[in-house]
């Protein structure tokens, strides 16, 4: 969640900058394909119409979808197997797997049962995780497969900040469902917090960052469209960026017509997307891609230098760019191929890092041009964050290979110089 996407504060902040499109829901097996920002997802339907039409065996959940409540229980889930779409197929073993923190009553995530004379199996009670969140129930039987989506609203009870592998410190005055930003900032509705202090109360969007040590900043735009920058608890000072621009880390603002500003100074025009960051003290940088697809990097007010990344890449903090075909570049140097999602950052001076996850779901970190080293303990297909953090689909937060928190709903990692990594996050209380 991110902090590489220049269009919304949520994606700027959370480093993930990635979105998963909703499944098509009714097709037999559909590859959902989006832009470079989206993660392709295979959406498997509740039934197999082609097999049914030809008189072949079918496997289906008896409901097209399910709903739950955080810390609640889903009961009576059934799966049916038939020989031809209607005739029950008894005596067949069906295996059902759960994901994203959903578990059966005995804490397991998989169960196998044999169909009865009616072709049905009934699953044990399913426990919804404390944080809630959507998931998918998946069933297999021989060569047949089926799935059913489950919808559950997220539940978040507290806002925290943690340093590296340490325990999180709770911000008691910040609403538990606020959006965490880099720099120990949180945004709830239109209220912007730095730790437990209200910075401003009319904020539309914001991007926090750190300039080394305890010095935090936040660029933000108020509900009347004006651009501001605040240090720590504030107050903010107004900047002469165009109305209703998108704030970026490093005191940058991107206007609706593609004008990129550093505070009140225009750096570039015709900018399609950008990612600002800080390299210590007053050393602000911005990586950006113009409408013609070319990649650039600027320091402060500019001038800019072009980078040899592939056309129409996605700029990340730390002078990284991710191409549409999954090639990750540091400036003009390729770091890795087959990259699914990534989050760059700087630790002061010329030291850049990038956390990333490859198409096979493995987690890596690389310094500068790489090569990357794998974090083997991180859960498959986690979301990389700045500061060497990863957030798994079941809400486990990792720093490197160390799991530091569970039941996490949202997080934003960042660095405060050298190896001083931090993460702001929100989480649910235990059930």
C-alpha positions as CSV (number, residue, x, y, z in Angstrom):
1,X,0.0,0.0,0.0
2,X,1.4,1.7,-0.7
3,X,4.0,4.7,-1.9
4,X,5.1,4.4,-5.4
5,X,1.9,5.4,-7.2
6,X,1.6,9.1,-7.7
7,X,-2.1,9.2,-8.1
8,X,-3.5,8.4,-4.6
9,X,-2.1,8.9,-1.2
10,X,-2.9,5.3,-0.3
11,X,-0.7,3.9,-3.0
12,X,2.1,6.4,-2.4
13,X,2.2,5.4,1.2
14,X,2.1,1.7,1.3
15,X,4.9,0.9,-1.0
16,X,3.0,-1.7,-2.6
17,X,1.4,0.4,-5.3
18,X,-0.3,-2.8,-6.5
19,X,-3.9,-3.7,-7.1
20,X,-5.7,-7.0,-7.7
21,X,-8.8,-6.7,-9.9
22,X,-12.0,-8.3,-8.8
23,X,-12.7,-11.7,-10.3
24,X,-15.0,-12.0,-13.2
25,X,-17.1,-14.4,-11.2
26,X,-19.1,-16.3,-13.8
27,X,-16.7,-17.7,-16.3
28,X,-15.3,-21.2,-16.2
29,X,-11.7,-20.1,-15.9
30,X,-10.7,-16.6,-16.7
31,X,-7.4,-14.9,-16.7
32,X,-8.0,-11.4,-15.4
33,X,-5.4,-9.1,-17.0
34,X,-4.9,-5.5,-16.2
35,X,-2.3,-2.8,-16.5
36,X,1.3,-3.0,-15.3
37,X,-0.1,-2.1,-11.8
38,X,-2.4,-5.1,-11.6
39,X,-1.6,-8.6,-10.6
40,X,-3.1,-11.2,-13.0
41,X,-5.5,-13.5,-11.1
42,X,-7.1,-16.7,-12.2
43,X,-10.7,-16.6,-11.3
44,X,-12.2,-20.1,-11.1
45,X,-16.0,-20.3,-11.1
46,X,-18.3,-22.2,-8.8
47,X,-19.1,-24.8,-11.5
48,X,-17.6,-26.1,-14.8
49,X,-20.3,-25.3,-17.4
50,X,-18.3,-26.9,-20.2
51,X,-18.0,-30.2,-18.4
52,X,-21.7,-30.2,-17.4
53,X,-22.8,-29.5,-20.9
54,X,-20.8,-32.5,-22.2
55,X,-22.1,-34.8,-19.4
56,X,-18.8,-34.9,-17.6
57,X,-18.3,-34.8,-13.8
58,X,-18.6,-31.5,-11.9
59,X,-17.4,-30.1,-8.6
60,X,-19.2,-27.1,-7.2
61,X,-19.7,-25.2,-4.0
62,X,-23.4,-25.1,-3.2
63,X,-23.3,-21.4,-2.8
64,X,-21.8,-19.0,-5.3
65,X,-20.2,-16.9,-2.6
66,X,-19.9,-16.6,1.2
67,X,-19.7,-13.8,3.7
68,X,-18.2,-13.5,7.1
69,X,-17.4,-11.2,10.0
70,X,-14.0,-10.6,11.6
71,X,-13.6,-13.1,14.5
72,X,-16.8,-14.8,13.4
73,X,-17.6,-18.3,12.2
74,X,-18.9,-19.5,8.8
75,X,-20.9,-22.7,9.1
76,X,-22.5,-25.2,6.7
77,X,-20.3,-24.8,3.7
78,X,-20.9,-27.7,1.3
79,X,-19.2,-29.0,-1.9
80,X,-21.0,-31.3,-4.3
81,X,-19.6,-33.7,-6.9
82,X,-21.7,-35.1,-9.7
83,X,-21.1,-37.5,-12.5
84,X,-22.8,-35.5,-15.2
85,X,-23.9,-32.1,-13.7
86,X,-26.9,-33.5,-11.9
87,X,-26.4,-37.1,-10.7
88,X,-24.7,-37.4,-7.3
89,X,-21.2,-39.0,-7.3
90,X,-20.8,-40.7,-3.8
91,X,-17.6,-42.1,-2.3
92,X,-15.3,-39.5,-3.8
93,X,-12.7,-37.7,-1.8
94,X,-12.9,-33.9,-1.9
95,X,-10.1,-31.7,-0.4
96,X,-10.9,-28.1,0.6
97,X,-8.2,-25.5,1.4
98,X,-8.4,-22.2,3.1
99,X,-6.2,-19.1,2.8
100,X,-5.5,-15.6,4.1
101,X,-5.9,-16.5,7.7
102,X,-9.1,-18.4,7.5
103,X,-8.9,-21.7,9.4
104,X,-11.1,-24.6,10.4
105,X,-12.1,-25.0,14.1
106,X,-9.1,-27.2,14.7
107,X,-6.8,-24.4,13.3
108,X,-6.0,-26.4,10.2
109,X,-6.3,-24.9,6.7
110,X,-7.1,-28.1,4.8
111,X,-9.6,-30.9,5.2
112,X,-10.5,-34.0,3.1
113,X,-13.9,-35.7,3.2
114,X,-15.7,-38.3,1.2
115,X,-19.0,-37.5,-0.6
116,X,-22.1,-39.1,0.7
117,X,-25.0,-40.6,-1.2
118,X,-26.1,-37.1,-2.2
119,X,-22.7,-36.3,-3.6
120,X,-22.1,-33.7,-0.8
121,X,-19.5,-33.0,1.8
122,X,-20.1,-30.6,4.6
123,X,-17.1,-28.7,5.9
124,X,-16.3,-28.1,9.6
125,X,-16.9,-24.6,11.0
126,X,-14.6,-22.0,9.4
127,X,-13.1,-19.3,11.7
128,X,-12.7,-15.8,10.2
129,X,-9.4,-14.1,11.1
130,X,-9.3,-11.2,13.5
131,X,-8.5,-8.8,10.7
132,X,-11.2,-10.0,8.4
133,X,-10.4,-9.6,4.7
134,X,-11.6,-11.4,1.6
135,X,-10.4,-14.8,0.6
136,X,-11.3,-17.8,-1.5
137,X,-12.3,-21.4,-0.6
138,X,-10.7,-23.9,-3.0
139,X,-11.8,-27.5,-3.6
140,X,-10.3,-30.3,-5.6
141,X,-11.3,-33.9,-6.3
142,X,-9.3,-35.9,-8.7
143,X,-8.8,-33.7,-11.7
144,X,-11.8,-31.4,-10.8
145,X,-11.5,-28.1,-9.1
146,X,-13.8,-25.3,-7.9
147,X,-13.7,-22.2,-5.8
148,X,-16.0,-19.8,-4.0
149,X,-15.2,-16.2,-2.9
150,X,-15.7,-15.1,0.7
151,X,-16.3,-11.5,1.5
152,X,-15.4,-10.1,4.9
153,X,-14.8,-6.4,5.8
154,X,-11.5,-5.6,7.3
155,X,-11.4,-4.8,11.0
156,X,-8.6,-2.8,12.5
157,X,-8.3,-1.8,16.1
158,X,-5.1,0.1,16.7
159,X,-2.3,2.1,15.0
160,X,1.3,1.3,15.7
161,X,4.9,2.1,14.8
162,X,7.8,-0.4,15.0
163,X,11.6,-0.2,14.5
164,X,13.2,-3.1,12.7
165,X,12.4,-6.3,14.5
166,X,11.1,-4.6,17.6
167,X,7.7,-4.7,19.2
168,X,5.2,-2.1,17.9
169,X,4.4,1.0,19.9
170,X,0.7,1.9,19.9
171,X,-0.5,5.4,19.1
172,X,-3.5,5.5,21.5
173,X,-5.0,8.7,20.0
174,X,-4.9,7.6,16.4
175,X,-8.1,5.8,15.2
176,X,-7.4,2.1,14.7
177,X,-8.6,2.1,11.1
178,X,-6.5,5.1,10.0
179,X,-4.3,4.8,6.9
180,X,-0.6,4.4,7.8
181,X,1.9,6.6,5.9
182,X,5.7,6.7,5.8
183,X,7.3,9.0,8.4
184,X,5.0,7.9,11.3
185,X,2.0,9.7,9.9
186,X,-1.6,8.4,9.7
187,X,-4.6,9.7,7.8
188,X,-8.1,9.1,9.0
189,X,-10.8,10.7,7.0
190,X,-9.5,14.3,6.6
191,X,-7.5,14.3,9.9
192,X,-3.7,13.9,9.6
193,X,-1.8,12.6,12.6
194,X,2.0,12.5,13.4
195,X,2.2,9.9,16.0
196,X,-0.6,11.0,18.5
197,X,-0.6,14.6,17.4
198,X,-3.1,16.1,14.9
199,X,-1.2,18.0,12.2
200,X,-4.2,19.2,10.1
201,X,-7.9,18.4,10.0
202,X,-8.8,19.2,6.4
203,X,-6.5,16.9,4.5
204,X,-7.6,15.2,1.3
205,X,-4.4,13.2,0.5
206,X,-0.9,13.0,2.0
207,X,2.6,11.4,1.6
208,X,4.9,11.2,4.6
209,X,8.7,10.6,4.6
210,X,11.8,10.8,6.8
211,X,15.0,12.8,6.1
212,X,17.2,11.0,8.6
213,X,17.0,10.3,12.3
214,X,13.9,11.7,14.0
215,X,13.1,14.2,11.3
216,X,9.8,13.4,9.6
217,X,8.0,15.4,7.0
218,X,4.6,15.2,5.2
219,X,3.4,16.7,2.0
220,X,-0.3,17.0,1.8
221,X,-3.2,18.6,-0.1
222,X,-6.2,20.0,1.8
223,X,-9.9,19.7,0.8
224,X,-9.7,23.1,-0.9
225,X,-6.9,21.8,-3.2
226,X,-4.0,23.7,-1.6
227,X,-0.6,22.1,-1.2
228,X,1.3,22.1,2.1
229,X,4.4,20.7,3.7
230,X,4.8,20.0,7.5
231,X,7.7,18.9,9.6
232,X,6.9,16.6,12.4
233,X,3.8,17.7,14.3
234,X,3.5,20.8,12.1
235,X,2.1,23.4,11.5
236,X,2.3,23.2,7.7
237,X,3.4,25.8,5.3
238,X,1.6,26.3,2.0
239,X,3.4,25.5,-1.3
240,X,2.7,27.1,-4.7
241,X,1.8,23.9,-6.5
242,X,-1.3,23.8,-8.7
243,X,-4.6,23.2,-7.0
244,X,-5.6,19.6,-6.3
245,X,-2.2,18.1,-7.1
246,X,-1.1,14.8,-5.8
247,X,1.5,15.0,-2.9
248,X,4.6,12.8,-3.1
249,X,7.4,12.1,-0.6
250,X,10.3,14.5,-0.9
251,X,8.1,17.7,-1.0
252,X,7.0,16.9,-4.6
253,X,3.5,17.5,-6.1
254,X,2.2,16.2,-9.4
255,X,-0.6,18.3,-10.9
256,X,-3.6,16.9,-12.8
257,X,-2.1,18.2,-16.1
258,X,1.2,16.5,-15.6
259,X,3.3,19.3,-14.1
260,X,5.8,18.1,-11.5
261,X,6.7,20.6,-8.7
262,X,9.3,20.5,-6.0
263,X,7.5,22.7,-3.4
264,X,6.5,25.7,-5.6
265,X,9.1,25.2,-8.4
266,X,8.2,23.4,-11.6
267,X,10.6,20.5,-12.3
268,X,9.1,19.0,-15.4
269,X,6.0,18.9,-17.5
270,X,4.1,16.1,-19.4
271,X,4.8,13.8,-16.4
272,X,2.6,10.6,-16.4
273,X,3.6,9.2,-13.0
274,X,6.2,9.9,-10.3
275,X,7.7,8.7,-7.0
276,X,9.4,11.2,-4.7
277,X,11.8,10.3,-1.9
278,X,14.6,11.7,0.3
279,X,18.2,10.7,0.6
280,X,19.0,12.5,3.8
281,X,18.7,16.1,5.0
282,X,17.6,18.4,2.1
283,X,18.4,15.9,-0.6
284,X,15.1,15.3,-2.2
285,X,14.8,13.2,-5.3
286,X,12.0,12.2,-7.7
287,X,11.9,9.4,-10.2
288,X,9.3,9.9,-13.0
289,X,8.1,8.8,-16.3
290,X,6.8,11.2,-18.9
291,X,3.9,10.8,-21.4
292,X,6.3,9.6,-24.0
293,X,7.3,6.7,-21.7
294,X,10.9,7.9,-21.0
295,X,12.3,7.5,-17.5
296,X,13.9,10.4,-15.6
297,X,15.4,11.3,-12.2
298,X,15.7,14.8,-10.7
299,X,17.2,16.1,-7.5
300,X,15.4,19.0,-5.8
301,X,14.2,21.5,-8.4
302,X,16.1,19.8,-11.2
303,X,17.5,19.6,-13.8
304,X,16.6,16.0,-14.6
305,X,18.7,13.2,-16.2
306,X,17.2,10.5,-18.3
307,X,17.5,6.9,-17.4
308,X,17.7,3.9,-19.7
309,X,14.8,2.0,-18.2
310,X,12.2,0.5,-20.6
311,X,9.5,2.8,-21.9
312,X,6.5,3.4,-19.8
313,X,7.9,1.8,-16.7
314,X,6.6,2.5,-13.2
315,X,8.9,4.7,-11.2
316,X,9.7,3.7,-7.6
317,X,11.5,5.4,-4.7
318,X,15.3,5.0,-4.7
319,X,15.7,5.5,-8.5
320,X,14.1,2.2,-9.4
321,X,11.8,1.5,-12.3
322,X,9.6,-1.5,-13.0
323,X,8.9,-2.3,-16.6
324,X,5.6,-3.7,-17.9
325,X,7.2,-7.1,-18.5
326,X,8.6,-7.4,-15.0
327,X,12.1,-6.1,-15.5
328,X,13.4,-4.2,-12.5
329,X,15.9,-1.4,-13.1
330,X,18.1,0.8,-10.9
331,X,18.5,3.9,-13.0
332,X,19.5,2.3,-16.3
333,X,20.8,-1.0,-14.9
334,X,18.7,-4.2,-14.7
335,X,18.5,-5.7,-11.3
336,X,16.1,-8.6,-11.8
337,X,13.6,-10.1,-14.2
338,X,10.2,-11.7,-13.6
339,X,9.4,-9.1,-10.8
340,X,5.7,-8.9,-9.9
341,X,5.8,-6.0,-7.4
342,X,8.5,-3.9,-5.8
343,X,9.2,-1.0,-3.3
344,X,12.3,1.1,-3.5
345,X,13.9,3.3,-0.8
346,X,17.0,5.2,0.2
347,X,19.0,4.8,3.4
348,X,21.0,8.1,3.1
349,X,23.3,9.4,0.5
350,X,23.8,7.1,-2.5
351,X,22.6,3.9,-0.9
352,X,19.4,2.7,-2.5
353,X,17.6,-0.5,-1.8
354,X,14.6,-2.3,-3.3
355,X,12.4,-5.1,-1.8
356,X,10.6,-7.1,-4.5
357,X,8.6,-10.3,-5.1
358,X,9.0,-12.3,-8.2
359,X,6.3,-14.0,-10.3
360,X,6.8,-17.3,-8.4
361,X,6.0,-15.4,-5.1
362,X,9.5,-15.4,-3.6
363,X,10.7,-12.3,-1.7
364,X,14.0,-10.5,-2.3
365,X,16.0,-7.5,-1.3
366,X,18.7,-5.8,-3.4
367,X,21.1,-2.9,-2.8
368,X,21.7,-0.6,-5.7
369,X,22.2,-2.5,-8.9
370,X,21.9,-5.9,-7.1
371,X,21.9,-8.8,-7.3
372,X,19.1,-9.6,-5.0
373,X,19.2,-12.0,-2.0
374,X,16.1,-14.1,-1.1
375,X,14.2,-13.9,2.1
376,X,13.3,-17.5,2.4
377,X,11.1,-17.1,5.5
378,X,8.7,-14.6,4.0
379,X,5.3,-16.0,3.1
380,X,4.7,-16.6,-0.6
381,X,3.3,-13.7,-2.7
382,X,3.6,-11.1,0.1
383,X,3.6,-7.4,-0.6
384,X,7.0,-5.7,-0.4
385,X,7.3,-2.4,1.5
386,X,10.2,0.0,1.9
387,X,12.5,-0.6,4.8
388,X,12.9,-4.3,4.0
389,X,9.4,-5.1,5.2
390,X,6.9,-7.5,3.7
391,X,3.1,-8.0,4.4
392,X,1.7,-11.4,3.8
393,X,-1.9,-12.1,2.6
394,X,-2.8,-13.4,6.1
395,X,-1.6,-10.2,7.8
396,X,1.8,-11.3,9.0
397,X,4.3,-8.5,8.9
398,X,8.0,-9.4,8.2
399,X,11.2,-7.4,8.6
400,X,13.6,-9.3,6.4
401,X,13.1,-13.0,7.4
402,X,11.7,-12.1,10.9
403,X,8.0,-12.1,11.5
404,X,7.4,-9.1,13.7
405,X,3.6,-8.8,13.9
406,X,0.3,-10.6,13.1
407,X,-3.2,-9.6,12.2
408,X,-1.9,-6.5,10.4
409,X,-4.4,-4.8,8.1
410,X,-2.3,-2.1,6.4
411,X,1.4,-1.0,6.6
412,X,3.9,1.5,5.3
413,X,7.6,0.8,5.6
414,X,10.4,3.5,5.5
415,X,14.0,4.1,6.5
416,X,15.4,6.8,8.8
417,X,19.1,6.4,7.7
418,X,21.5,3.5,7.5
419,X,19.9,0.3,8.8
420,X,17.2,2.2,10.9
421,X,14.1,0.7,9.3
422,X,10.6,1.7,10.6
423,X,7.1,0.6,9.8
424,X,3.7,2.2,10.6
425,X,0.8,-0.1,10.6
426,X,-2.7,-0.9,11.8
427,X,-3.8,-4.2,13.2
428,X,-6.7,-6.1,14.7
429,X,-7.0,-7.2,18.3
430,X,-6.9,-11.0,18.8
431,X,-10.2,-12.8,18.8
